[in-house]
Amino acid sequence: MIRFESVTVRYHGAASPAVDGASFAAADGGITALVGPNGSGKSTIVRALLGREPLESGRILLDGSDRGALKQRELARRVAVVPQREETVFPLEVREYVALGRYPYSRGLTSSPDDARAIQRAVERAEIAGLLQRRTDELSGGEWQRVRVARALAQETGMLVLDEPTTFLDIAHEMSLLELVHSLAAGGMAVLMVSHQLNLVARFASRMVLLSRGRVVADGAPVEVMDAATLEAVYDWPIVISRDAASGAPVLLPLRKR
């Protein structure tokens, strides 16, 4: 489980915090979707988890252990992160890129049988066997995302964080990626997914956490968080909520202003 307890993060020189006393948890065996408008603090929470931004107050717990007490290698053995943006310094063969996920366990330049098995499992789960001989700069957007997830899976952690994983993907690649993430959560993994696409994640998430100006304003099942009055106040736009006929999930429809 990933737990945030009264987490406050303030960027240097900022008058107000980017994250202001946020408390929520991403439980094992489900997808917790972190949603909210631009500037609400979603990516800052991921940066704080990675240790790229210090906490002004509060704490982040990973299966009960204080993240602040963990060294980077131990952190990487507990939680895998697929960041929003990532560019390799130079192209790598996909097989080599996925193998980078084993770095937290490495001892020098040699690999172990455990590394080989972990990489093979990651390749199979992400369904990228056909891409292994390709270079990372030869991949489409959807292929690149699956390869990045494969690298995270090679870390063999019990927790996975994805920051806007469906950005720039078409419908088929969006759905394919989220089906993969859903299967990982169903297998017991704790998944925290940052997304702008409320309608899409409402179909897959077991829980949604809505942020506004760094604060948690709603936390619960998608049908509870996708409330028209709440979303109108957060996004400052008229909204209607209906139900998807196929899945029964709540659907947000922004209205035109008259």
C-alpha positions in Angstrom: 0.0 0.0 0.0 1.1 3.6 -0.8 -0.1 6.0 1.9 0.1 9.8 2.0 -0.4 11.3 5.4 -0.9 15.1 5.6 1.6 15.6 2.9 2.6 19.3 2.2 5.0 20.2 -0.5 6.1 23.8 -1.3 8.3 24.8 -4.2 11.2 27.1 -3.3 10.0 30.7 -3.1 6.3 29.9 -3.5 3.8 31.7 -1.4 1.4 28.8 -1.2 2.1 25.0 -1.2 1.7 22.9 -4.3 0.3 20.1 -2.2 -1.4 21.1 1.0 -2.0 18.5 3.7 -3.0 15.7 1.3 -4.0 12.4 2.8 -5.1 9.3 0.8 -4.0 5.7 0.1 -3.5 3.4 -2.9 -4.4 0.0 -1.7 -3.1 -3.4 -2.9 -5.2 -5.1 -5.5 -6.7 -2.0 -7.1 -6.2 1.1 -9.2 -6.3 4.4 -7.4 -6.7 7.3 -9.9 -5.4 10.7 -8.9 -7.3 13.3 -10.8 -7.7 17.0 -10.9 -7.2 20.1 -13.1 -3.8 21.4 -14.2 -1.8 22.7 -11.3 -3.8 20.7 -8.7 -0.6 19.0 -7.4 -0.9 15.6 -9.1 2.6 15.4 -10.5 4.1 17.1 -7.5 2.9 14.2 -5.4 4.7 11.8 -7.7 7.9 13.9 -7.5 7.6 13.9 -3.7 7.3 10.1 -3.7 10.5 9.9 -5.8 12.3 12.2 -3.4 12.7 14.9 -6.1 10.8 17.4 -3.9 11.2 17.5 -0.1 8.2 17.4 2.2 7.4 20.5 4.2 5.4 18.3 6.5 3.6 14.9 6.6 5.0 11.6 5.4 4.7 9.0 2.7 4.5 5.3 3.7 5.3 2.3 1.4 3.9 -0.8 3.0 4.3 0.9 6.4 7.9 2.1 5.9 8.6 5.8 5.8 9.7 6.7 2.3 12.1 9.3 3.8 14.1 6.6 5.6 14.6 4.6 2.4 17.6 4.9 0.2 17.0 5.2 -3.5 17.9 1.6 -4.3 15.6 0.3 -1.6 12.9 2.6 -2.8 13.3 1.2 -6.3 12.8 -2.3 -5.0 9.5 -1.4 -3.4 7.8 0.9 -6.0 8.2 1.2 -9.8 7.4 4.5 -11.4 6.5 5.3 -15.1 7.0 9.1 -15.3 5.0 11.4 -17.5 8.0 12.4 -19.6 11.1 10.4 -20.4 13.7 10.7 -23.1 16.6 8.3 -23.3 20.0 10.1 -23.8 20.7 7.7 -26.7 18.7 4.9 -28.3 18.8 1.5 -26.7 17.7 -1.9 -27.9 14.3 -2.6 -26.2 15.8 -5.7 -24.5 18.5 -3.5 -22.9 16.0 -0.9 -21.9 13.8 -3.3 -20.1 16.9 -4.7 -18.4 17.4 -1.3 -16.7 14.6 -2.3 -14.4 17.0 -4.7 -12.7 19.4 -2.0 -11.7 18.2 -1.9 -8.1 19.3 -5.5 -7.7 22.5 -5.3 -9.7 26.0 -6.0 -8.5 28.4 -4.6 -11.0 28.0 -5.3 -14.7 26.9 -9.0 -14.4 23.4 -10.2 -14.5 22.0 -13.1 -12.6 19.5 -15.9 -13.5 17.0 -14.0 -11.4 17.4 -11.0 -13.6 16.8 -13.0 -16.7 13.7 -14.5 -15.3 12.3 -11.2 -14.1 13.0 -9.6 -17.5 11.3 -12.5 -19.3 8.2 -12.2 -17.0 8.0 -8.5 -17.6 8.2 -9.0 -21.4 5.5 -11.5 -21.4 3.2 -9.5 -19.1 3.6 -6.3 -21.2 3.3 -8.4 -24.4 6.4 -6.8 -26.1 8.3 -9.9 -27.2 8.0 -8.8 -30.8 9.7 -5.5 -30.0 12.9 -6.8 -28.3 15.2 -6.4 -31.3 13.9 -2.9 -32.1 15.5 0.4 -30.8 13.6 2.7 -28.5 13.7 5.5 -31.1 11.9 3.2 -33.6 8.8 2.7 -31.4 5.3 4.2 -31.8 3.8 6.0 -28.8 1.8 2.9 -27.7 4.8 0.6 -28.1 7.0 3.0 -26.1 4.5 3.1 -23.3 4.3 -0.7 -23.0 8.1 -1.0 -23.1 8.3 1.6 -20.2 5.8 -0.4 -18.3 7.8 -3.6 -19.0 10.9 -1.9 -17.5 8.9 -1.0 -14.4 7.6 -4.6 -14.1 11.2 -5.9 -14.3 11.8 -4.2 -11.0 9.3 -6.8 -9.5 7.8 -4.4 -7.0 4.4 -4.6 -5.3 3.6 -1.0 -6.1 3.3 0.8 -9.4 2.9 4.5 -10.1 2.0 5.9 -13.5 1.9 9.6 -14.3 -0.4 10.3 -17.3 0.3 7.0 -19.0 -2.2 7.5 -21.8 -0.9 10.8 -23.1 -0.7 10.9 -26.9 -2.2 7.4 -27.3 -5.0 6.6 -29.6 -8.2 4.8 -28.3 -6.9 1.3 -28.9 -3.6 1.9 -27.3 -5.3 3.7 -24.3 -7.5 0.7 -23.7 -4.8 -1.8 -24.2 -2.5 -0.1 -21.7 -5.3 0.3 -19.1 -6.4 -3.4 -19.5 -2.7 -4.3 -18.8 -2.7 -2.1 -15.7 -6.0 -3.5 -14.5 -4.7 -7.0 -14.8 -1.6 -6.0 -12.7 -3.9 -4.6 -10.0 -6.1 -7.7 -10.1 -3.0 -9.7 -9.4 -2.5 -7.9 -6.1 -0.4 -4.9 -7.1 -1.1 -1.4 -5.6 -1.4 1.0 -8.6 -1.5 4.8 -8.3 -2.3 6.4 -11.7 -2.3 10.1 -12.3 -4.6 11.1 -15.1 -6.6 14.0 -16.6 -9.1 11.6 -18.3 -11.8 11.1 -15.8 -14.1 9.2 -18.0 -11.5 6.7 -19.0 -10.1 6.0 -15.5 -13.6 5.8 -14.0 -14.0 2.6 -16.0 -10.9 1.0 -14.5 -10.3 2.6 -11.1 -11.5 1.1 -7.9 -10.9 4.4 -6.2 -10.6 8.1 -7.3 -8.9 10.9 -5.4 -9.8 14.4 -6.7 -7.3 17.2 -6.0 -7.9 20.9 -6.2 -5.2 23.5 -5.4 -3.1 20.9 -3.7 -5.9 19.6 -1.4 -8.0 16.4 -1.5 -11.6 17.4 -2.1 -13.1 14.0 -2.8 -11.9 10.4 -2.2 -14.0 7.3 -2.9 -15.4 5.0 -5.6 -15.7 6.7 -9.0 -19.5 6.9 -8.7 -19.0 8.9 -5.5 -16.3 11.2 -6.8 -17.9 11.9 -10.2 -20.4 14.2 -8.7 -21.6 17.1 -11.0 -21.6 19.8 -8.3 -18.2 18.8 -7.0 -16.6 18.7 -10.4 -18.2 22.0 -11.5 -16.6 23.7 -8.5 -13.2 22.2 -9.1 -13.0 22.7 -12.8 -15.1 25.9 -12.9 -17.2 24.6 -15.8 -20.8 23.4 -16.2 -20.9 19.6 -16.1 -23.5 16.8 -16.4 -22.9 13.3 -15.1 -24.5 10.3 -16.8 -23.8 6.6 -16.9 -22.0 4.6 -19.6 -24.6 2.1 -21.0 -22.0 -0.6 -21.5 -20.1 -0.5 -18.3 -22.3 1.4 -15.9 -19.4 3.7 -15.0 -20.1 7.4 -14.5 -19.4 9.7 -17.5 -18.6 13.4 -17.4 -20.1 15.6 -20.1 -18.9 19.2 -20.1 -21.6 21.6 -21.3 -21.1 24.6 -23.5 -21.4 27.9 -21.8 -24.2 30.1 -23.1 
